[in-house]
Amino acid sequence: MNKVYSPTTLAEAWGCSAQHIRNLIRRGELEAIRFGPKLYRITEQAVGEFTCRNTASSNTAKNGPSPSRTKADSAFAARLARMT
């Protein structure tokens, strides 16, 4: 059987608060099963998916996309240059 976490047990494992875990659930960033108005359970699969989405791989810095400027960044730089 897969492991199931409560917000409190997952918070202890991750070194954060149970409220932070509940906030992640509320924002839809961490999938959880809801039992009643306040009882949440998070599956091991949901923890793994969250971790994969939110952990940078070791190759990200080397193989990631090049930094690029947006139109807003360019416009801001042009206005700043005129002001100086």
N, C-alpha and C positions, 0 to 999 in steps of 0.2 A: 504494500500500500504506500502511496506517496505521502510525504510529510506535509502537514498543514500547520500554518503559523497563525497565531493571534497577532494583532498589532504590537502587543507588549513583548511577546517572545521574539518577533522579528526585529523590533527596536533594540532589544538586548544583543541580538546577533550582529546587527549593523552598527551598534554604538550610537544610536540616536534616540529621540524620544518617541513614545507611542503616538503622541499627537502628530509628529512629523509623518509617520506611517499613515495615519488617518487622513492627513492632508493630501498625501500622494494618492490615496484611494479616491478621495472626494474630487480631486482634479482629473481623475481618469488616467493617471500615469502608472498606477499599480492596480492590476485587476484583483478583485476580491469578491468573495461570496458573502452576501449579506443575509443574516438570520435575525429578523426583527429590526427594530429601529437603531440599535447600537452595536450589535454583535457582528463582527467581521471575521472571516477566515481567509487566509491567503495561501494558495497552493504552492508547492515547490516549483511547479512549472511556471506560475506567474512570477515568482521571485527570479527564476532563471531568465525569463524573457525581459524583465525590467533591467536586470543586471547587464544583459547583452546590449540593450538599447542605450544604456547610460554609462557604459564603461568604454573608454577609448582603447582601441587596440594598440599594440606596440608599434605598428606600422603607420599609424595615423600621421605622425609628424613627418615621416619620410615620404609617404605616398598619398597624403591627403590632398585635397584641392588647393590650388594656389590662392593666396589671399587676393581678393579683388575689391575694387571700389564700387560702390553703388552710385547711382545718379545723385542721390541725396548727399553722399560723402563728397563727390566732386563739386557739387554746387556749394556746399559749405566751405570747402577749401578755396574756391574761387572768391566767395564773399570775404573770407578771412584775409586772403591775399590783398584784396582791394582796400581793406581797412588798415593794413599795416604799411 
